[in-house]
Amino acid sequence: MEKSKVSLMRCESYDETLVYNAAKKGVDLIGGIAHFVKPGEKIVLKPNILLGAEPGKCVCTHPSVLKAIGKILKEVGANVYYGDSPSVGKCEWHVGRAGLKQAAEELGIKLADFNQGREVVHKDALINKRFVIANGVLDTDGLISLPKLKTHQLTRLTGAVKNQFGCIPGILKTAHHLKIQDPHEFSSMLVDINTLIKPRLYIMDAINAMEGNGPRSGKPKKLGVLLISSDPVALDAVACRIVAFDPEMLPTSKPGKKAGLGTYLAEEIELLGDDINSFIDPSFDMKRKPPASVAGGPFLRFLKNRTMPRPVIDEAKCTKCGTCVNLCPAKPKAVDWKAGDKKSPPVYHYKRCIRCYCCQESCPEEAIAVKEPVLGKIFFRQ
């Protein structure tokens, strides 16, 4: 069996020339851009935006990465678009704040429609047979994914596989959290999105990654590498190895292999470019255990609800904006205003909380952290 190829290209900064040269060489090592894209095709670039933030915060894929891949695509004669569906609001505002709008305009790359979508049936899905996918994806010939390497409270890391969750428009993403609450089943759903959309190529921005309280409120961490592959499972597995996390613990790895999306096994992956050992950083701040399943009988669910990691509001940072309340998919809401009082921080009702962490990842003030109760540390060590 032919091995999945992943190229690792050292890139010490976001200087546009450095990023372009690293990306071009990395793509060439796995076959060249002409192997993935034909002249005249409409190709949409899918960066990770989440919520627009200035590039130095490492919330979004860096503009230099978007610009480099856009340039490479234009050189082969592709018609290039870009977009993503943020957690809240329209894509247009967020791409401007993230610096992606200016980078795209300099190359004449147009913003695709990620605000509206259409339903698509996925007959071969592992777990989810129907998705509403953004028009900007469905109306093009192919997608190239530009993930950002960041920690994530639900799936431990957000990378190549999870990046396509942003192909589901707006608030519809929270409905998937409510429908599929178990993190392992949710990860199988993420695999389904990828086997439905079939991105052509994945280029991960790990020049400066995010550690700690990601995917929005963590800290920048320089890793100095671009990772490039047509196999998202393999790419994520290599990223795991770089941050000293067992790829088997990443909840998208096993369903990804089962679905034929790719492989996480080291013996089935061919590494190209720079030596992986020169990038490995055991100090990367993240949870190095798999997410706990929420499956089980009533008693186990009762126990886990009181012991699983939970979102906690730092009242000193909270501005009472209500973003967490608006995004909470639980019914009734797990985080809400106490007696309708919007002058005080919202409060949590943990027995309702489905542990999707939508509140934590979207808080604009970085006022929500995920903390493990003392009982959780005792009963659910993994």
N, C-alpha and C positions, 0 to 999 in steps of 0.2 A: 504494500500500500504506500502510495506517495505521501510523504510527510507534509504537514501544514507548514508554510514558511512564514516566519516573523522576522522582520528586519528591525534592528535597534540602531538608531543613529544618534550619536552624541551631538548635542546642541546646547551650548552653554548660556545662550541668551535668546531674546526674541528679536534680535536684529534681523531685519527682513531678508537680507542676503544670506545670512547663516541658516535661517529657517528654510528658505527656498532650496538651498544647496543640499541640506540634510534630507529634506522631504523628497527631492528629485532623486537623489542617490538611493534612498530607501525604497522608493517605488520601483526604480530600475532593478534593484536586487531581487524583487519578487516577480519580475516579468515586464516591467515598463507600463506606463499609463495606457499605451495603445492596446495592451492585453485586456484592459478592463473597460475602455471607452472608445467608441468609434466617432469619427468626424461627423458633425451635424446632430449628434444626439443631445437631448435635453437632460442635463444632469443637475440634481439638486444636492447642495452641500448641507449637511445637518450637523451644525455645531451644538454643543451643550450650552444652553443659555440659562435655564432654570428661572432666574430673575436677573435683569440687567444690573451689572456692577462694573465699576472701572477695572481694567485688566489686571492691575496689581493685586487685587483681592483673590484672584484665582478661582472665582465662581464660574466663569464662563471660558469656553475655548478662546484662546488668545487671537486677536485680529490678525497677527502675523501668520498664524497657521492657516486661517481661512484664506488669506491673500495668497499664500504660497501655493496651496492646492488649487485655488481658482486660476492662478497663472498657469500652472501645469496643465490643467484641463483646457484652457483656452489655446495653449500651444498645440494641442492635438485636434483643435477645431470643434470642441464641444460648445454648446450653448449652456451657460452656467447660471444657476439660480441658487438661492440659499434661504434658510429659515428654520424655525423651531417654534414649539408651542410652550411658552413660559407657564409657570404655575398660576399666575393671575395676570389679567390684562392682555392687551394686544401685543403681538410680536413687534410691531413697528417701534414702540417706545423703548422696549428692552434692548433691541439691537443697537439703537443709538447710544444708549447709556454704556453698553459693553464695548463700544468702539468698533463694532462689526459693520455698522452701516457705512461709515467712512471708508473702511478698507474695501468693502464691496463696491462702493460707488467709484473708487479709484480704478477699478478693473471693469466697470460697466456690468457688474453682476446684479441681477434684479432680485428683489425680495419675493419669494413664493408665498402662496396663501396657506398659512398654517392656522388660521383662525376658524376656518370652516372645513367640513369633511363629508365623506360619504361612507355608507356601510359597505363592508366587504366580508364575504364569507371565506373562512379558512377551513376547508374540509379535513386537512391533514394535521390540524392543531393537536397539541398534547392535552390542552385543557380549555382553551377559549376559542370557540368556533366563529365568533362574529366580532368585528372591530369597526369602529368609525375611524378612518384614516384621513389625514389632512389632504385637501385637494392639491396642495403643492407637491405632495409625494405622488399621488395617483396620476397627476397630469404630466409627469415627466417620464423619461425612459429608464432612469436609474437613479440611485441614491448613493452618495459617498458620505460615510459617517465620520464626524470629527469629534470624538469624545474627549472629555477632560478627566484625568485621573484624580478622583477625590474619594474621601471616605464617605460612607453612607450608613445611616443607622439601621435601615431595614435589611439591606443586602450586603453590608460591610464595605463594599467598594462599588462605585458607579464607574462604568467603563464602556467598552465597545458594545456589549449586549444591551445594557440598560439604556444607552443613549437613544435608542429608537422609541422609548416610551413617549418621548416628545413629539412623535408623529401622530399622537392622539390629541385632538384639539382641546385646549383649555380645561374647563371644569370636568369634562368627561373622564379625565384621568382619575379624579377622586372617586368616581363611581366604580372603577376597577379595584381601588383599594377597599371599598366597602363590600364588593362582591367576592373578592379573593383576599381574605385576611391573613391566611397563613403565608409566611415569607417564602417558603419553599414552593408552594403552589403559585404564588405571585411571580416568582422567578421563572417558573415554567411558562407562565403567560408572557413574560418578556421574551423568552425564546420563541414563542409562537409569533410575536410581532416580527421578529427577524426572519423567520422562515416564510412569513407572508410577504414582507417587503423585499427581501433578498438584496440587501445593500451590496454594491459591487466591491467596495473597498473600505477599510477602516484605518484612519490615521489618528493615533492617540496623542494628545498634547500632555506630556509628562515632563516638559521642560521645567515648569514650576507646577507642582501638584498641590493638593490640599489635604492636610492631615487633621486629626482631632475631630472637632464637632462639625464635620461636613454634612451635607454637600454645599452649605452656604455660609455657615458660621465658623468654619475651621480656620486654620492658619496656613499660609503658603509654605511649601516645602520644596526646595530645589532638588530635582532629580536629574535634570540635564539630558533628557532623552526624548526622542520621538519614536513611537512604536507603530509599525505599519504591517498590515496583513489583510488577506481576504477572508481569514478565519477569525471571527470575533471571539470564539471560545478560547482559541489558542492565544490570541493577543491578550485577553484578560488574564489567562493563566500565567503568561510571561510577566505581566504587570504585577500579579500577586507575588511572584518569586522576587521581583525587584524590591517590594516592600516587606519581604520576609513573612508572607502569609501563605498558608497551604492552599493551593488552587482547588483542592478537593472540598475545602470548606466554603468556597464561594458558591452560593446556592444556584447560580445559573450554569455551573460547570457540568454536572451530571445530566440534567435535562437537555442541555445543549448538545451533549454527545449523543444522548438517546434519540434526539430529533434529527441527527445528521447535520447539525449546524456547524459542528467542528469538534475539536478534541482538546482536552486539558492535560493529557498525559505527556510528560516530558519526552518520552521515547518516541512519540509520534509527531514531535515538533522540531523543525529545523531552524536554528537561530542563525541569522545572517547579520553582517555589519559589525558593530562594535561588541566587545566581550561583555556579556551580561554581568559578570562578576564585578566589573568596574562601576556598575550602577546600584548594586544591592545595598539597601540601607535598613538595617534592623532597627534603627532608632525611629523609623516612621511611626507616628502616633496613631494607632487604630486598635480596634477590638480584634484580637486574634483567636476568635472562636466562632463557630457557625451560629447563625441566628436560631433561636429556639422556636420550635414548632408550636403553633397555638391549637393544634389538633388534640383530640382526646375527649374523654367523658366529662360530665358536668363538674365533678369534683376537681379533676385536673385543670379544667378551665378556670374554676374558682381560685384554685391555688396559684396558677400561673398569672392570673390577673393581678394578684397582689405581690408577685415576686419578679415579674419580667421588667426589664428596663422601661422606664416611663419618662415622658417629657415633663420638664419642670420649668416654670417661669421665674426668671430673675426679675423681681418687682422693681429693682433699682434701674434696670435697663428698659423695662416695658413702657411704651408710650401710649398704650391703650388704643392702638390703631384698629384693632379688631380683625386683622388679617387671619390670625389663627382661628378665630371663631367662624369667619366666613368660609374658610377652607376645610374645616372639620367635616368629614363625610358621614360620621356616625349619626344615627337617628334614634333617640334625641342626641344632641351634640355632647361630645365628651369634654369639650372646653367651651365655656360660655360665660356671659356676664352674670354675676351674682345678683339675683333679684332685679335684673335689667339695669344695674348700675354701671354705666360706661365711664365713670370717673375713677374707677378702681380697676386694677388688672383683672383679666378673666381668671376663672378658677377651673380646675380639672375635676371631672367625675370619672375616676379611673375604672370603675366597674363598667362604664360604657366605652372606654378607650379600646380601639382595635389595634393599637400600636402600628399605625401606618406612618407616623411621624411627619405627616404633611405639614403640621403646624411648625415643627422644629425646622424643617428645611426651607420654609418660606418666610420665616419671621424677618422682617426688614431691619430690625434692631439687634439681631443676634442675641435675643433675650431668652431663648429657649434652648436648654441642653437636655440630653437624654442621660438619665442617671439610673443606676441599678440599686434597688432597695437592698437592705442588709439581708433580708430573708432570701432574696434572689441569689446573692453571692454564696449563701449556704446550701440551698436546695438545688440550684440549677447550674452548678459549675460544669463546664464542658471542655 
